Amino acid sequence: MVTYLLSVVFVSRIRAVEELPPREERKPILHEIREGLAFVVHQPLLVRMVACTSIGNLGWSVISALETLFVLRTLGLSPAALGTALSAASVGGLLGALAGERAARLVGEARLIPVSAVAMVAPGVLIPSPAPCPGRPSRA
């Protein structure tokens, strides 16, 4: 709740006024999408960046969905316990955001995406496998 209020305060302090071009000067949205995709496809570095982040986001989304089911159904934790664990894990995201600029200077902006993608794999070993727990009945 407090963060929403802070957001309202900060957004209301923005003084920049953006004006849209007149309706007749704007291109149809599909044309703009094609134009943007054509630009990305013709830039080898952008293609690699989009591929890396897209595959990473897809994989992480799958893992997150399955992890939630695993924690709630197989491990039997409560939704509150899952929420607490995910909140605690978010501290790593905050630390990563704070370290991002320094990491970009150290490694280089273009190399940081694949390096961080590889680094994200390491904590994956901490995600428990869905192997049955001894003494716990199977849900099959």
KOLDREN-806108 format. One record per residue: residue number from 0; residue in one letter; x, y, z negated of N, C-alpha, C, CB in turn. Coordinates in pm, whole numbers. Atoms other than C-alpha are relative to their C-alpha. Glycine has a CB too. Example, Ala and Ser with C-alpha at 12.3 -4.5 7.8 and 13.67 -1.06 7.14 Angstrom:
2
num;residuo;n.x;n.y;n.z;ca.x;ca.y;ca.z;c.x;c.y;c.z;cb.x;cb.y;cb.z
0;a;89;-119;0;1230;-450;-780;90;120;0;-99;3;-125
1;s;-82;-119;6;1367;-106;-714;-77;109;-73;41;46;142
end
This chain:
140
num;residuo;n.x;n.y;n.z;ca.x;ca.y;ca.z;c.x;c.y;c.z;cb.x;cb.y;cb.z
0;m;82;-119;0;0;0;0;87;126;0;-94;0;-120
1;v;-88;-116;10;278;238;-93;71;25;133;104;-19;-113
2;t;-71;-18;-126;461;173;234;-92;61;106;55;-134;50
3;y;94;-61;-95;146;260;432;-13;150;-27;-138;-68;-10
4;l;11;-142;35;116;588;244;126;74;42;-23;17;-151
5;l;-125;-63;-45;483;665;308;1;14;151;121;-82;-46
6;s;7;-7;-146;429;585;675;-88;116;45;-52;-132;56
7;v;90;-111;-34;137;829;690;71;133;-20;-129;-6;-84
8;v;-71;-125;29;351;1100;530;106;27;106;65;-5;-140
9;f;-109;-20;-96;646;1046;763;-51;24;142;93;-119;0
10;v;54;-18;-135;440;1013;1082;-66;136;12;-100;-111;34
11;s;66;-131;-7;242;1325;996;101;114;9;-89;21;-121
12;r;-104;-104;-7;570;1519;975;65;12;138;107;-28;-104
13;i;-57;-6;-135;660;1446;1338;-62;119;73;-26;-133;78
14;r;47;-123;-62;635;1775;1524;6;-4;153;81;117;-50
15;a;-10;8;-146;713;1661;1879;-138;-26;60;99;-111;42
16;v;127;19;-68;417;1687;2112;31;-53;140;-84;133;5
17;e;-21;58;-132;416;1459;2413;-124;22;84;33;-151;-9
18;e;113;-20;-91;201;1545;2709;6;-102;112;0;144;57
19;l;9;94;-110;86;1285;2955;-9;76;131;-121;-94;-17
20;p;17;-66;-130;119;1370;3321;-148;-6;40;90;-67;108
21;p;141;5;-45;-211;1451;3490;-32;-137;59;-27;112;105
22;r;45;133;-41;-412;1141;3576;38;-33;145;-150;-11;-17
23;e;-27;28;-141;-358;1176;3951;149;-22;28;-50;114;86
24;e;-144;18;-21;24;1178;3909;50;-135;-54;78;113;-67
25;r;-42;128;57;39;852;3711;-25;-115;97;-72;-25;-132
26;k;14;118;-85;93;524;3892;-84;-104;-74;140;-59;38
27;p;73;109;66;-127;220;3826;94;-83;-87;-70;-91;104
28;i;-82;72;98;-2;14;3532;70;-122;61;-86;-44;-116
29;l;-64;116;-63;66;-296;3744;120;41;85;-100;-77;86
30;h;-112;-52;-77;288;-89;3971;118;31;-92;-41;127;79
31;e;-107;-33;94;485;36;3670;62;-126;-59;-54;89;-112
32;i;-54;126;50;520;-318;3535;91;-65;103;-114;-96;-38
33;r;-84;56;-107;651;-444;3871;131;78;13;-76;1;136
34;e;-119;-86;-11;891;-150;3887;99;-31;-113;-40;150;-2
35;g;-86;30;115;1024;-224;3538;63;-138;10;-79;10;-128
36;l;-55;135;-16;1063;-596;3604;104;-6;110;-111;-99;30
37;a;-98;-3;-110;1242;-528;3933;132;59;-48;-54;81;120
38;f;-122;-61;53;1488;-304;3749;76;-100;-86;-34;127;-82
39;v;-65;96;91;1557;-568;3482;62;-115;78;-101;-54;-103
40;v;-48;114;-77;1595;-850;3737;129;33;76;-107;-47;98
41;h;-119;-39;-76;1861;-654;3926;116;45;-88;-35;111;96
42;q;-108;-35;93;2070;-588;3614;42;-128;-73;-46;111;-102
43;p;-38;130;58;2263;-906;3520;8;1;-153;134;-41;54
44;l;-10;-6;145;2330;-792;3163;-140;2;-63;81;123;-45
45;l;136;-6;53;1963;-707;3105;-71;-134;14;-80;109;71
46;v;62;132;-19;1854;-1043;3248;45;-93;-111;37;-60;139
47;r;-52;87;106;2080;-1224;3001;-55;41;-136;154;3;-2
48;m;54;-47;128;1963;-1006;2712;-146;-39;-16;16;152;-12
49;v;142;35;6;1596;-1062;2794;-16;-151;-18;-74;47;127
50;a;8;145;11;1651;-1437;2837;36;-45;-141;92;-68;102
51;c;-46;40;134;1840;-1468;2509;-103;36;-106;135;67;-33
52;t;95;-41;103;1594;-1268;2302;-135;-68;18;-17;151;2
53;s;129;66;-23;1289;-1425;2467;2;-144;-49;-36;3;149
54;i;-11;139;44;1406;-1781;2409;12;-7;-152;121;-69;67
55;g;-14;-5;145;1511;-1692;2056;-131;30;-70;103;103;-40
56;n;129;-35;60;1176;-1530;1977;-99;-115;12;-57;126;67
57;l;90;114;-18;985;-1826;2121;35;-111;-99;7;-54;145
58;g;-44;105;92;1192;-2075;1923;-31;34;-145;148;-25;16
59;w;24;-41;138;1164;-1876;1601;-150;0;-31;61;138;-25
60;s;145;2;21;786;-1843;1645;-49;-142;-22;-73;63;119
61;v;38;141;16;752;-2220;1684;44;-50;-138;63;-86;112
62;i;-52;43;130;972;-2282;1380;-83;60;-113;148;41;-15
63;s;76;-66;106;780;-2030;1171;-138;-63;-18;-14;149;29
64;a;133;62;9;443;-2184;1254;9;-139;-62;-65;-8;140
65;l;-15;135;52;563;-2537;1185;48;0;-144;96;-80;86
66;e;-50;-10;136;746;-2431;872;-115;29;-97;108;111;-10
67;t;115;-32;84;424;-2283;732;-84;-125;-25;-85;111;64
68;l;77;124;16;235;-2606;797;73;-100;-88;-29;-63;137
69;f;-80;94;78;517;-2813;651;-2;36;-148;145;-3;52
70;v;-6;-43;140;542;-2607;334;-135;-16;-68;47;146;-8
71;l;132;7;62;168;-2592;272;-56;-141;-6;-97;89;75
72;r;63;133;-6;64;-2943;380;89;-111;-57;-36;-33;142
73;t;-86;112;39;364;-3169;325;61;22;-139;112;-20;103
74;l;-61;-26;130;540;-3002;34;-103;34;-106;100;112;12
75;g;107;-29;94;211;-2894;-121;15;129;-78;-11;-111;-94
76;l;-12;-129;68;323;-2546;-219;-125;84;25;126;76;47
77;s;116;-88;-16;57;-2281;-267;32;111;99;-44;60;-137
78;p;-25;-114;-89;13;-1993;-22;77;112;-71;-131;55;54
79;a;-73;-103;76;138;-1760;-298;148;-33;-7;-59;15;-142
80;a;-141;42;6;459;-1962;-332;68;19;135;12;-148;-46
81;l;-55;-21;-134;510;-1957;44;24;148;25;-95;-57;108
82;g;-15;-145;-18;451;-1581;51;118;56;-79;-126;72;-42
83;t;-113;-44;83;700;-1531;-231;133;-40;64;-10;-58;-142
84;a;-123;47;-64;963;-1742;-53;30;80;126;-11;-149;34
85;l;-21;-77;-123;912;-1557;276;38;144;-32;-126;-3;88
86;s;-37;-136;41;931;-1222;98;145;6;-44;-91;50;-114
87;a;-140;4;44;1257;-1322;-66;93;-16;119;21;-116;-100
88;a;-82;20;-119;1391;-1438;270;11;127;83;-57;-113;86
89;s;-2;-125;-77;1305;-1099;419;111;93;-44;-132;70;-12
90;v;-112;-82;45;1582;-946;213;116;-14;98;45;-42;-143
91;g;-104;20;-101;1819;-1100;467;-21;87;122;6;-145;41
92;g;30;-88;-113;1642;-907;742;37;144;-31;-148;-8;35
93;l;-37;-137;39;1689;-583;551;152;17;-1;-58;33;-139
94;l;-147;-8;1;2057;-658;497;55;1;142;60;-119;-80
95;g;-42;2;-141;2092;-739;868;-22;135;65;-75;-108;77
96;a;27;-133;-57;1932;-406;959;103;101;-49;-141;46;-37
97;l;-100;-92;54;2172;-224;731;138;-25;61;7;-13;-152
98;a;-132;35;-54;2472;-410;877;5;9;152;38;-141;-44
99;g;6;3;-146;2358;-378;1241;95;94;69;-137;30;43
100;e;-87;-98;-67;2544;-62;1332;148;-38;-15;-25;141;-59
101;r;-139;40;22;2867;-183;1176;36;-123;84;25;-28;-149
102;a;-22;120;-81;2832;-522;1348;14;36;147;-115;-101;-20
103;a;-8;-41;-140;2776;-350;1684;135;64;29;-114;98;34
104;r;-134;-60;-19;3096;-149;1638;108;-106;-3;27;107;-109
105;l;-102;104;18;3290;-457;1529;3;-97;119;-26;-78;-128
106;v;8;102;-104;3169;-704;1794;-22;61;138;-112;-98;-31
107;g;40;-61;-127;3034;-470;2063;-148;-24;21;83;-58;118
108;e;145;9;-14;2673;-402;2147;-44;-113;92;-55;132;52
109;a;41;102;-97;2656;-634;2448;22;-141;-54;77;18;131
110;r;-29;133;53;2810;-927;2259;-82;-33;-125;148;-12;-32
111;l;68;21;127;2604;-878;1944;-124;-88;13;-39;132;-60
112;i;121;81;-15;2287;-1039;2083;33;-149;5;-76;40;127
113;p;-29;144;3;2439;-1378;2173;70;-44;-129;87;-38;118
114;v;-66;36;126;2658;-1374;1860;-105;-17;-110;104;107;-41
115;s;103;11;103;2354;-1310;1641;-92;-118;27;-82;130;-8
116;a;82;117;-32;2156;-1578;1827;68;-127;-49;-26;-8;153
117;v;-73;117;48;2427;-1833;1748;1;0;-153;145;-1;55
118;a;-3;-8;146;2448;-1707;1388;-134;-38;-62;40;142;-44
119;m;132;35;53;2072;-1758;1347;-20;-151;-8;-109;61;87
120;v;14;145;1;2117;-2130;1412;51;-59;-131;74;-62;119
121;a;-62;54;122;2333;-2183;1102;-99;-17;-115;113;90;-44
122;p;95;20;110;2056;-2121;845;-107;-105;31;-68;131;-35
123;g;99;101;-37;1837;-2365;1039;23;-133;-70;3;-22;148
124;v;-26;126;71;2010;-2651;858;-62;2;-139;152;-25;-11
125;l;63;-9;132;1847;-2523;539;-149;-30;5;22;137;-58
126;i;141;33;-14;1499;-2590;680;-14;-151;-15;-58;50;138
127;p;10;145;23;1395;-2929;546;-60;-72;120;-83;-29;-124
128;s;57;79;-108;1321;-3202;793;-133;-59;-46;98;-114;45
129;p;131;52;39;969;-3344;803;2;-149;-36;-98;23;110
130;a;-7;140;39;1092;-3683;684;-86;-20;-125;148;-44;-27
131;p;87;23;117;857;-3842;431;80;2;-128;-74;-133;14
132;c;-64;-6;130;941;-3779;69;-20;-135;-71;-57;117;-85
133;p;17;126;73;1007;-4092;-142;-108;16;-107;135;-45;-65
134;g;104;-4;103;709;-4169;-362;-122;83;38;58;53;-126
135;r;114;-82;-44;477;-3936;-167;-71;-74;110;45;142;49
136;p;72;71;-107;202;-4094;41;8;75;131;-147;-21;-38
137;s;-4;-59;-133;219;-4034;414;-136;57;35;44;-102;105
138;r;126;-63;-41;-46;-3805;568;-48;-49;135;16;151;4
139;a;35;48;-132;-65;-4002;890;-133;-62;11;96;-94;45
end
